[in-house]
Amino acid sequence: MNNKKISSGNMAEPLFELAAKNPRRIALYIPLEWNESAVTRYDTATFGDLAKKIKAYQGGLQKAGYRAGDRVIIMVPPSVDLYCIIIALLASGMVPVLVDAGMGLRRMVSAFDQSGARTIITIKKLGRLRYLIPGLWKYRCYAVDGKGIGFRHASEFRDQSRDTIEIVPCGRESHGIITFTSGSTGRPKGADRTHYGLLKQHLAIRKSWPDTPRDIDMTCFPVVVLHNMACGMTSVLTAVDFAAVGDPNPALVASQIRELRPTRLSAAPAFMRKLVDYMIREKMFQTSVRSVGIGGAPVPKTLCRDLRTAFPKADIRVIYGSTEAEPISSVSVDEILASGGKGYLVGKPYPFISVRIVDLPADPDAITDNELDSYAVPVLTSGEIVVSGEHVLKGYVDNPEANRENKIPRGNGTVWHRTGDTGYFDKKGRIWLNGRLKDAVRHRGRVIPPYLVEQMIDEIPGVSRSALVAKDERPVIALVVEKNADRLAVLNKVHEAMMVADCNDIPVREVDRMPVDRRHNSKIDRIALKKMLG
């Protein structure tokens, strides 16, 4: 594992060193076309191919007048061109702004306005919408797959005569990537992923999930590919609609595993649930995969058990982290299966991150670094999880209110980040998650974190998913029962679990489906659920 210092401070530098050493190694397998049973065409590139294409994009951007510090919005599906454009911008000291299309049109335009960008690189389908949305008229628009009325072809940014790569030196506060991801309410927050923070996060991931020179990583997280490229690893993206990543065709994904034989696999729980159900049903017990990472939402014991069956020889870990702090901790599924507790076990914090569990005052201005430990709660007591480390993002771009609410400055130049999660330390120093702070439900004079109830109910055979929410300030449990389950037997078990949790007087409402987040299709969309409940 190469952890040497990056001399320029630029996140793009490791890629070009690896490209020079291993130009013929395949860097990317990105599915372009597939049928029900197999991928029929990949967009592939070696590390040498990437370097050539990045040089061309860097030269074209500079020839078009773009300079270090300029921000460019990128809304392009995963492709070789997407990653080459991002790396070309980073190498040039320019700033890619990644906006999640799943946040909806109004919030998306709001993110554009906050980004400080003057250019959008997208695809023709979105480029054609530009004239219908006045808020987009002020941006220059380019599409990677062609030109049209009101937008140009992104090939104009390629200068094939460029024969050298310029790595622009970056300081500790230099913007690297700005990411706007789906939020449920309020103004979208642009996470400020500085070059320094990206490099520290890259090194933290390598420490927590070591790689080898010959690893092949198959992932349904497109952002993971940037880390893999900096490691010199081959990346395989899963053949899935990334707007519905929780609903893959498992036979198709299984065919990719058989064909390309990845050594690592990373995905969200909803994706993994579909895949392992298929693998167990087809008796496809995969031995080439030596390492599995799963994260993005709570992972129930039933899924941990099935993951162990499907990948009998793999090190399988549940990873806890967020956009602002990745990773925080991880834990083996075998340890989860051997442990009992309230909520979801996510393991001990890594040595390179500090974690506190606290009960903070309502006024953010009343909280200082020096006083934080005075708000710490005892072991086995639930509180808010706050984290600090060099790889923890220090702030949000041009959003002082979000920084005030979510960041506590420290004297050493880092911050305490308020994750918004609640949980507790057990006697072994492990973190157990209890749910989001804002999702806690009040009932009979006490506050109930949702996971404390949901985790118990979700382990009941025949339960597909449950959620504890407050509808009109009254708690209710929404329940999805599996189609072939004995409904009355399931409901009886649910009421028994609720008695153990001392909430048997909370009404249960059956629903046909559980609404989930657009990003990973794994977290419960509680706002949408409340609307469903009427």
Disulfide bonds with the S-S distance in Angstrom:
none
